[in-house]
Amino acid sequence: MKVGKDSIFKIEARTLLESLLISWRKGYWHLEVKCDNTLLVELILAGGATNSHFTKMRLIHHLLSRN
């Protein structure tokens, strides 16, 4: 099975989102997240996730913006 770069990005974004949701539901608010997907990290850090058409990116941004 051949997986494209776009699919890998979506899988990693979904994994990050699900990990954040699970951790926060269990009460873990201070997390250190490691990710080797440079594009995903840069979009999150630069605020590009807010303008994303990709729903999971907007949800990640929303979760990281919470108090």
PyMOL Python script that loads the backbone (N, CA, C, O; Angstrom):
from pymol import cmd

cmd.read_pdbstr("""\
ATOM      1  N   MET A   1       0.850  -1.180   0.000  1.00  0.00           N
ATOM      2  CA  MET A   1       0.000   0.000   0.000  1.00  0.00           C
ATOM      3  C   MET A   1       0.889   1.234   0.000  1.00  0.00           C
ATOM      4  O   MET A   1       1.781   1.366   0.838  1.00  0.00           O
ATOM      5  N   LYS A   2       0.647   2.120  -0.926  1.00  0.00           N
ATOM      6  CA  LYS A   2       1.415   3.347  -1.035  1.00  0.00           C
ATOM      7  C   LYS A   2       0.643   4.476  -0.346  1.00  0.00           C
ATOM      8  O   LYS A   2      -0.536   4.702  -0.619  1.00  0.00           O
ATOM      9  N   VAL A   3       1.336   5.175   0.551  1.00  0.00           N
ATOM     10  CA  VAL A   3       0.713   6.271   1.297  1.00  0.00           C
ATOM     11  C   VAL A   3       1.392   7.570   0.882  1.00  0.00           C
ATOM     12  O   VAL A   3       2.618   7.673   0.934  1.00  0.00           O
ATOM     13  N   GLY A   4       0.608   8.559   0.472  1.00  0.00           N
ATOM     14  CA  GLY A   4       1.160   9.834   0.049  1.00  0.00           C
ATOM     15  C   GLY A   4       1.496  10.729   1.228  1.00  0.00           C
ATOM     16  O   GLY A   4       1.089  10.477   2.362  1.00  0.00           O
ATOM     17  N   LYS A   5       2.251  11.783   0.933  1.00  0.00           N
ATOM     18  CA  LYS A   5       2.644  12.726   1.983  1.00  0.00           C
ATOM     19  C   LYS A   5       1.430  13.381   2.618  1.00  0.00           C
ATOM     20  O   LYS A   5       1.419  13.629   3.824  1.00  0.00           O
ATOM     21  N   ASP A   6       0.408  13.664   1.819  1.00  0.00           N
ATOM     22  CA  ASP A   6      -0.810  14.282   2.334  1.00  0.00           C
ATOM     23  C   ASP A   6      -1.483  13.367   3.349  1.00  0.00           C
ATOM     24  O   ASP A   6      -1.959  13.826   4.387  1.00  0.00           O
ATOM     25  N   SER A   7      -1.520  12.082   3.049  1.00  0.00           N
ATOM     26  CA  SER A   7      -2.133  11.117   3.966  1.00  0.00           C
ATOM     27  C   SER A   7      -1.346  11.009   5.268  1.00  0.00           C
ATOM     28  O   SER A   7      -1.934  10.933   6.347  1.00  0.00           O
ATOM     29  N   ILE A   8      -0.030  11.001   5.168  1.00  0.00           N
ATOM     30  CA  ILE A   8       0.806  10.926   6.373  1.00  0.00           C
ATOM     31  C   ILE A   8       0.577  12.148   7.252  1.00  0.00           C
ATOM     32  O   ILE A   8       0.481  12.021   8.473  1.00  0.00           O
ATOM     33  N   PHE A   9       0.487  13.332   6.646  1.00  0.00           N
ATOM     34  CA  PHE A   9       0.230  14.563   7.400  1.00  0.00           C
ATOM     35  C   PHE A   9      -1.098  14.450   8.146  1.00  0.00           C
ATOM     36  O   PHE A   9      -1.180  14.787   9.327  1.00  0.00           O
ATOM     37  N   LYS A  10      -2.126  13.979   7.464  1.00  0.00           N
ATOM     38  CA  LYS A  10      -3.446  13.861   8.091  1.00  0.00           C
ATOM     39  C   LYS A  10      -3.441  12.838   9.228  1.00  0.00           C
ATOM     40  O   LYS A  10      -4.077  13.051  10.260  1.00  0.00           O
ATOM     41  N   ILE A  11      -2.734  11.744   9.040  1.00  0.00           N
ATOM     42  CA  ILE A  11      -2.643  10.720  10.081  1.00  0.00           C
ATOM     43  C   ILE A  11      -1.938  11.278  11.312  1.00  0.00           C
ATOM     44  O   ILE A  11      -2.382  11.058  12.439  1.00  0.00           O
ATOM     45  N   GLU A  12      -0.840  12.000  11.098  1.00  0.00           N
ATOM     46  CA  GLU A  12      -0.095  12.559  12.235  1.00  0.00           C
ATOM     47  C   GLU A  12      -0.898  13.651  12.933  1.00  0.00           C
ATOM     48  O   GLU A  12      -0.853  13.753  14.159  1.00  0.00           O
ATOM     49  N   ALA A  13      -1.627  14.465  12.185  1.00  0.00           N
ATOM     50  CA  ALA A  13      -2.470  15.498  12.800  1.00  0.00           C
ATOM     51  C   ALA A  13      -3.581  14.858  13.622  1.00  0.00           C
ATOM     52  O   ALA A  13      -3.872  15.300  14.734  1.00  0.00           O
ATOM     53  N   ARG A  14      -4.201  13.816  13.074  1.00  0.00           N
ATOM     54  CA  ARG A  14      -5.271  13.123  13.811  1.00  0.00           C
ATOM     55  C   ARG A  14      -4.727  12.482  15.076  1.00  0.00           C
ATOM     56  O   ARG A  14      -5.374  12.525  16.123  1.00  0.00           O
ATOM     57  N   THR A  15      -3.541  11.887  14.988  1.00  0.00           N
ATOM     58  CA  THR A  15      -2.921  11.258  16.149  1.00  0.00           C
ATOM     59  C   THR A  15      -2.611  12.287  17.228  1.00  0.00           C
ATOM     60  O   THR A  15      -2.836  12.036  18.412  1.00  0.00           O
ATOM     61  N   LEU A  16      -2.097  13.441  16.824  1.00  0.00           N
ATOM     62  CA  LEU A  16      -1.806  14.511  17.779  1.00  0.00           C
ATOM     63  C   LEU A  16      -3.086  14.982  18.449  1.00  0.00           C
ATOM     64  O   LEU A  16      -3.126  15.126  19.671  1.00  0.00           O
ATOM     65  N   LEU A  17      -4.122  15.220  17.678  1.00  0.00           N
ATOM     66  CA  LEU A  17      -5.394  15.674  18.227  1.00  0.00           C
ATOM     67  C   LEU A  17      -5.965  14.658  19.213  1.00  0.00           C
ATOM     68  O   LEU A  17      -6.378  15.025  20.313  1.00  0.00           O
ATOM     69  N   GLU A  18      -5.989  13.392  18.827  1.00  0.00           N
ATOM     70  CA  GLU A  18      -6.539  12.363  19.707  1.00  0.00           C
ATOM     71  C   GLU A  18      -5.717  12.221  20.985  1.00  0.00           C
ATOM     72  O   GLU A  18      -6.274  11.996  22.060  1.00  0.00           O
ATOM     73  N   SER A  19      -4.404  12.350  20.874  1.00  0.00           N
ATOM     74  CA  SER A  19      -3.534  12.272  22.056  1.00  0.00           C
ATOM     75  C   SER A  19      -3.799  13.420  23.012  1.00  0.00           C
ATOM     76  O   SER A  19      -3.858  13.221  24.226  1.00  0.00           O
ATOM     77  N   LEU A  20      -3.958  14.624  22.470  1.00  0.00           N
ATOM     78  CA  LEU A  20      -4.271  15.786  23.311  1.00  0.00           C
ATOM     79  C   LEU A  20      -5.605  15.605  24.019  1.00  0.00           C
ATOM     80  O   LEU A  20      -5.721  15.866  25.217  1.00  0.00           O
ATOM     81  N   LEU A  21      -6.607  15.160  23.279  1.00  0.00           N
ATOM     82  CA  LEU A  21      -7.933  14.969  23.872  1.00  0.00           C
ATOM     83  C   LEU A  21      -7.913  13.932  24.995  1.00  0.00           C
ATOM     84  O   LEU A  21      -8.493  14.159  26.057  1.00  0.00           O
ATOM     85  N   ILE A  22      -7.259  12.815  24.772  1.00  0.00           N
ATOM     86  CA  ILE A  22      -7.175  11.763  25.795  1.00  0.00           C
ATOM     87  C   ILE A  22      -6.440  12.271  27.026  1.00  0.00           C
ATOM     88  O   ILE A  22      -6.890  12.069  28.154  1.00  0.00           O
ATOM     89  N   SER A  23      -5.309  12.931  26.805  1.00  0.00           N
ATOM     90  CA  SER A  23      -4.508  13.432  27.923  1.00  0.00           C
ATOM     91  C   SER A  23      -5.282  14.447  28.741  1.00  0.00           C
ATOM     92  O   SER A  23      -5.284  14.378  29.970  1.00  0.00           O
ATOM     93  N   TRP A  24      -5.937  15.387  28.081  1.00  0.00           N
ATOM     94  CA  TRP A  24      -6.642  16.435  28.808  1.00  0.00           C
ATOM     95  C   TRP A  24      -7.878  15.908  29.511  1.00  0.00           C
ATOM     96  O   TRP A  24      -8.232  16.393  30.586  1.00  0.00           O
ATOM     97  N   ARG A  25      -8.536  14.928  28.925  1.00  0.00           N
ATOM     98  CA  ARG A  25      -9.691  14.317  29.607  1.00  0.00           C
ATOM     99  C   ARG A  25      -9.269  13.608  30.890  1.00  0.00           C
ATOM    100  O   ARG A  25     -10.047  13.510  31.840  1.00  0.00           O
ATOM    101  N   LYS A  26      -8.041  13.118  30.910  1.00  0.00           N
ATOM    102  CA  LYS A  26      -7.517  12.451  32.104  1.00  0.00           C
ATOM    103  C   LYS A  26      -6.894  13.436  33.086  1.00  0.00           C
ATOM    104  O   LYS A  26      -6.410  13.028  34.141  1.00  0.00           O
ATOM    105  N   GLY A  27      -6.898  14.731  32.756  1.00  0.00           N
ATOM    106  CA  GLY A  27      -6.405  15.750  33.671  1.00  0.00           C
ATOM    107  C   GLY A  27      -4.946  16.125  33.504  1.00  0.00           C
ATOM    108  O   GLY A  27      -4.387  16.821  34.352  1.00  0.00           O
ATOM    109  N   TYR A  28      -4.319  15.676  32.426  1.00  0.00           N
ATOM    110  CA  TYR A  28      -2.924  16.035  32.168  1.00  0.00           C
ATOM    111  C   TYR A  28      -2.905  17.283  31.292  1.00  0.00           C
ATOM    112  O   TYR A  28      -3.127  17.206  30.083  1.00  0.00           O
ATOM    113  N   TRP A  29      -2.639  18.430  31.910  1.00  0.00           N
ATOM    114  CA  TRP A  29      -2.710  19.709  31.193  1.00  0.00           C
ATOM    115  C   TRP A  29      -1.347  20.178  30.696  1.00  0.00           C
ATOM    116  O   TRP A  29      -1.272  20.880  29.687  1.00  0.00           O
ATOM    117  N   HIS A  30      -0.288  19.812  31.372  1.00  0.00           N
ATOM    118  CA  HIS A  30       1.058  20.230  30.986  1.00  0.00           C
ATOM    119  C   HIS A  30       1.749  19.056  30.304  1.00  0.00           C
ATOM    120  O   HIS A  30       2.148  18.088  30.951  1.00  0.00           O
ATOM    121  N   LEU A  31       1.879  19.162  29.003  1.00  0.00           N
ATOM    122  CA  LEU A  31       2.423  18.072  28.217  1.00  0.00           C
ATOM    123  C   LEU A  31       3.626  18.533  27.409  1.00  0.00           C
ATOM    124  O   LEU A  31       3.732  19.699  27.029  1.00  0.00           O
ATOM    125  N   GLU A  32       4.506  17.615  27.160  1.00  0.00           N
ATOM    126  CA  GLU A  32       5.575  17.848  26.203  1.00  0.00           C
ATOM    127  C   GLU A  32       5.309  16.903  25.042  1.00  0.00           C
ATOM    128  O   GLU A  32       5.292  15.683  25.202  1.00  0.00           O
ATOM    129  N   VAL A  33       5.104  17.487  23.880  1.00  0.00           N
ATOM    130  CA  VAL A  33       4.747  16.712  22.703  1.00  0.00           C
ATOM    131  C   VAL A  33       5.926  16.709  21.745  1.00  0.00           C
ATOM    132  O   VAL A  33       6.512  17.753  21.459  1.00  0.00           O
ATOM    133  N   LYS A  34       6.261  15.543  21.261  1.00  0.00           N
ATOM    134  CA  LYS A  34       7.334  15.425  20.283  1.00  0.00           C
ATOM    135  C   LYS A  34       6.731  14.980  18.955  1.00  0.00           C
ATOM    136  O   LYS A  34       5.906  14.068  18.901  1.00  0.00           O
ATOM    137  N   CYS A  35       7.163  15.645  17.888  1.00  0.00           N
ATOM    138  CA  CYS A  35       6.659  15.330  16.563  1.00  0.00           C
ATOM    139  C   CYS A  35       7.766  15.605  15.553  1.00  0.00           C
ATOM    140  O   CYS A  35       8.393  16.664  15.589  1.00  0.00           O
ATOM    141  N   ASP A  36       8.003  14.674  14.671  1.00  0.00           N
ATOM    142  CA  ASP A  36       9.057  14.860  13.679  1.00  0.00           C
ATOM    143  C   ASP A  36       8.527  15.406  12.351  1.00  0.00           C
ATOM    144  O   ASP A  36       9.278  15.520  11.383  1.00  0.00           O
ATOM    145  N   ASN A  37       7.248  15.740  12.305  1.00  0.00           N
ATOM    146  CA  ASN A  37       6.665  16.317  11.098  1.00  0.00           C
ATOM    147  C   ASN A  37       6.829  17.836  11.171  1.00  0.00           C
ATOM    148  O   ASN A  37       6.050  18.527  11.827  1.00  0.00           O
ATOM    149  N   THR A  38       7.849  18.339  10.489  1.00  0.00           N
ATOM    150  CA  THR A  38       8.193  19.760  10.548  1.00  0.00           C
ATOM    151  C   THR A  38       7.040  20.642  10.107  1.00  0.00           C
ATOM    152  O   THR A  38       6.776  21.666  10.737  1.00  0.00           O
ATOM    153  N   LEU A  39       6.349  20.269   9.042  1.00  0.00           N
ATOM    154  CA  LEU A  39       5.242  21.079   8.550  1.00  0.00           C
ATOM    155  C   LEU A  39       4.134  21.188   9.591  1.00  0.00           C
ATOM    156  O   LEU A  39       3.599  22.274   9.813  1.00  0.00           O
ATOM    157  N   LEU A  40       3.791  20.092  10.219  1.00  0.00           N
ATOM    158  CA  LEU A  40       2.746  20.090  11.251  1.00  0.00           C
ATOM    159  C   LEU A  40       3.140  20.996  12.414  1.00  0.00           C
ATOM    160  O   LEU A  40       2.333  21.803  12.873  1.00  0.00           O
ATOM    161  N   VAL A  41       4.367  20.866  12.887  1.00  0.00           N
ATOM    162  CA  VAL A  41       4.852  21.685  14.008  1.00  0.00           C
ATOM    163  C   VAL A  41       4.863  23.160  13.631  1.00  0.00           C
ATOM    164  O   VAL A  41       4.409  23.999  14.409  1.00  0.00           O
ATOM    165  N   GLU A  42       5.374  23.486  12.452  1.00  0.00           N
ATOM    166  CA  GLU A  42       5.440  24.891  12.028  1.00  0.00           C
ATOM    167  C   GLU A  42       4.059  25.504  11.882  1.00  0.00           C
ATOM    168  O   GLU A  42       3.852  26.657  12.263  1.00  0.00           O
ATOM    169  N   LEU A  43       3.112  24.752  11.337  1.00  0.00           N
ATOM    170  CA  LEU A  43       1.752  25.279  11.211  1.00  0.00           C
ATOM    171  C   LEU A  43       1.138  25.574  12.569  1.00  0.00           C
ATOM    172  O   LEU A  43       0.460  26.587  12.742  1.00  0.00           O
ATOM    173  N   ILE A  44       1.372  24.702  13.520  1.00  0.00           N
ATOM    174  CA  ILE A  44       0.820  24.903  14.866  1.00  0.00           C
ATOM    175  C   ILE A  44       1.492  26.099  15.542  1.00  0.00           C
ATOM    176  O   ILE A  44       0.811  26.958  16.102  1.00  0.00           O
ATOM    177  N   LEU A  45       2.816  26.159  15.492  1.00  0.00           N
ATOM    178  CA  LEU A  45       3.548  27.227  16.170  1.00  0.00           C
ATOM    179  C   LEU A  45       3.332  28.588  15.523  1.00  0.00           C
ATOM    180  O   LEU A  45       3.275  29.603  16.217  1.00  0.00           O
ATOM    181  N   ALA A  46       3.211  28.617  14.208  1.00  0.00           N
ATOM    182  CA  ALA A  46       3.056  29.884  13.494  1.00  0.00           C
ATOM    183  C   ALA A  46       1.607  30.355  13.454  1.00  0.00           C
ATOM    184  O   ALA A  46       1.327  31.445  12.955  1.00  0.00           O
ATOM    185  N   GLY A  47       0.695  29.561  13.964  1.00  0.00           N
ATOM    186  CA  GLY A  47      -0.707  29.953  13.963  1.00  0.00           C
ATOM    187  C   GLY A  47      -1.403  29.656  12.653  1.00  0.00           C
ATOM    188  O   GLY A  47      -2.543  30.071  12.447  1.00  0.00           O
ATOM    189  N   GLY A  48      -0.729  28.942  11.763  1.00  0.00           N
ATOM    190  CA  GLY A  48      -1.334  28.596  10.479  1.00  0.00           C
ATOM    191  C   GLY A  48      -2.513  27.662  10.607  1.00  0.00           C
ATOM    192  O   GLY A  48      -3.321  27.542   9.686  1.00  0.00           O
ATOM    193  N   ALA A  49      -2.618  27.001  11.739  1.00  0.00           N
ATOM    194  CA  ALA A  49      -3.722  26.064  11.946  1.00  0.00           C
ATOM    195  C   ALA A  49      -5.062  26.785  12.025  1.00  0.00           C
ATOM    196  O   ALA A  49      -6.100  26.185  11.744  1.00  0.00           O
ATOM    197  N   THR A  50      -5.058  28.055  12.402  1.00  0.00           N
ATOM    198  CA  THR A  50      -6.321  28.791  12.522  1.00  0.00           C
ATOM    199  C   THR A  50      -6.953  29.018  11.164  1.00  0.00           C
ATOM    200  O   THR A  50      -8.176  29.097  11.056  1.00  0.00           O
ATOM    201  N   ASN A  51      -6.138  29.124  10.125  1.00  0.00           N
ATOM    202  CA  ASN A  51      -6.641  29.383   8.778  1.00  0.00           C
ATOM    203  C   ASN A  51      -6.782  28.118   7.950  1.00  0.00           C
ATOM    204  O   ASN A  51      -7.134  28.180   6.773  1.00  0.00           O
ATOM    205  N   SER A  52      -6.516  26.993   8.546  1.00  0.00           N
ATOM    206  CA  SER A  52      -6.500  25.723   7.827  1.00  0.00           C
ATOM    207  C   SER A  52      -7.909  25.293   7.444  1.00  0.00           C
ATOM    208  O   SER A  52      -8.870  25.501   8.185  1.00  0.00           O
ATOM    209  N   HIS A  53      -8.003  24.693   6.274  1.00  0.00           N
ATOM    210  CA  HIS A  53      -9.269  24.094   5.845  1.00  0.00           C
ATOM    211  C   HIS A  53      -9.407  22.691   6.418  1.00  0.00           C
ATOM    212  O   HIS A  53     -10.445  22.046   6.269  1.00  0.00           O
ATOM    213  N   PHE A  54      -8.359  22.230   7.069  1.00  0.00           N
ATOM    214  CA  PHE A  54      -8.320  20.903   7.653  1.00  0.00           C
ATOM    215  C   PHE A  54      -8.855  21.007   9.083  1.00  0.00           C
ATOM    216  O   PHE A  54      -8.206  21.599   9.945  1.00  0.00           O
ATOM    217  N   THR A  55     -10.007  20.449   9.333  1.00  0.00           N
ATOM    218  CA  THR A  55     -10.712  20.581  10.606  1.00  0.00           C
ATOM    219  C   THR A  55      -9.859  20.183  11.797  1.00  0.00           C
ATOM    220  O   THR A  55      -9.890  20.853  12.829  1.00  0.00           O
ATOM    221  N   LYS A  56      -9.105  19.114  11.674  1.00  0.00           N
ATOM    222  CA  LYS A  56      -8.297  18.647  12.808  1.00  0.00           C
ATOM    223  C   LYS A  56      -7.235  19.676  13.192  1.00  0.00           C
ATOM    224  O   LYS A  56      -6.903  19.806  14.370  1.00  0.00           O
ATOM    225  N   MET A  57      -6.705  20.398  12.225  1.00  0.00           N
ATOM    226  CA  MET A  57      -5.729  21.446  12.525  1.00  0.00           C
ATOM    227  C   MET A  57      -6.382  22.580  13.317  1.00  0.00           C
ATOM    228  O   MET A  57      -5.788  23.099  14.262  1.00  0.00           O
ATOM    229  N   ARG A  58      -7.589  22.961  12.937  1.00  0.00           N
ATOM    230  CA  ARG A  58      -8.296  24.010  13.677  1.00  0.00           C
ATOM    231  C   ARG A  58      -8.614  23.546  15.096  1.00  0.00           C
ATOM    232  O   ARG A  58      -8.522  24.333  16.038  1.00  0.00           O
ATOM    233  N   LEU A  59      -8.985  22.278  15.256  1.00  0.00           N
ATOM    234  CA  LEU A  59      -9.268  21.739  16.584  1.00  0.00           C
ATOM    235  C   LEU A  59      -8.005  21.707  17.451  1.00  0.00           C
ATOM    236  O   LEU A  59      -8.062  22.016  18.641  1.00  0.00           O
ATOM    237  N   ILE A  60      -6.871  21.335  16.860  1.00  0.00           N
ATOM    238  CA  ILE A  60      -5.605  21.348  17.602  1.00  0.00           C
ATOM    239  C   ILE A  60      -5.299  22.769  18.061  1.00  0.00           C
ATOM    240  O   ILE A  60      -4.923  22.980  19.214  1.00  0.00           O
ATOM    241  N   HIS A  61      -5.456  23.729  17.183  1.00  0.00           N
ATOM    242  CA  HIS A  61      -5.201  25.130  17.551  1.00  0.00           C
ATOM    243  C   HIS A  61      -6.130  25.560  18.693  1.00  0.00           C
ATOM    244  O   HIS A  61      -5.699  26.208  19.647  1.00  0.00           O
ATOM    245  N   HIS A  62      -7.390  25.195  18.580  1.00  0.00           N
ATOM    246  CA  HIS A  62      -8.362  25.553  19.629  1.00  0.00           C
ATOM    247  C   HIS A  62      -7.963  24.938  20.967  1.00  0.00           C
ATOM    248  O   HIS A  62      -8.009  25.613  21.996  1.00  0.00           O
ATOM    249  N   LEU A  63      -7.574  23.673  20.963  1.00  0.00           N
ATOM    250  CA  LEU A  63      -7.184  23.012  22.213  1.00  0.00           C
ATOM    251  C   LEU A  63      -5.934  23.655  22.819  1.00  0.00           C
ATOM    252  O   LEU A  63      -5.860  23.842  24.034  1.00  0.00           O
ATOM    253  N   LEU A  64      -4.963  23.988  21.984  1.00  0.00           N
ATOM    254  CA  LEU A  64      -3.729  24.575  22.486  1.00  0.00           C
ATOM    255  C   LEU A  64      -3.933  26.011  22.960  1.00  0.00           C
ATOM    256  O   LEU A  64      -3.108  26.532  23.711  1.00  0.00           O
ATOM    257  N   SER A  65      -5.009  26.653  22.538  1.00  0.00           N
ATOM    258  CA  SER A  65      -5.299  28.031  22.935  1.00  0.00           C
ATOM    259  C   SER A  65      -6.077  28.118  24.245  1.00  0.00           C
ATOM    260  O   SER A  65      -6.237  29.201  24.808  1.00  0.00           O
ATOM    261  N   ARG A  66      -6.557  26.977  24.726  1.00  0.00           N
ATOM    262  CA  ARG A  66      -7.363  26.958  25.947  1.00  0.00           C
ATOM    263  C   ARG A  66      -6.504  27.284  27.167  1.00  0.00           C
ATOM    264  O   ARG A  66      -5.296  27.045  27.175  1.00  0.00           O
ATOM    265  N   ASN A  67      -7.136  27.821  28.171  1.00  0.00           N
ATOM    266  CA  ASN A  67      -6.453  28.085  29.443  1.00  0.00           C
ATOM    267  C   ASN A  67      -6.402  26.830  30.258  1.00  0.00           C
ATOM    268  O   ASN A  67      -5.867  26.835  31.367  1.00  0.00           O
TER     269      ASN A  67
END
""", "prot")
cmd.dss("prot")
cmd.show_as("cartoon", "prot")
cmd.util.cbc("prot")
cmd.orient("prot")
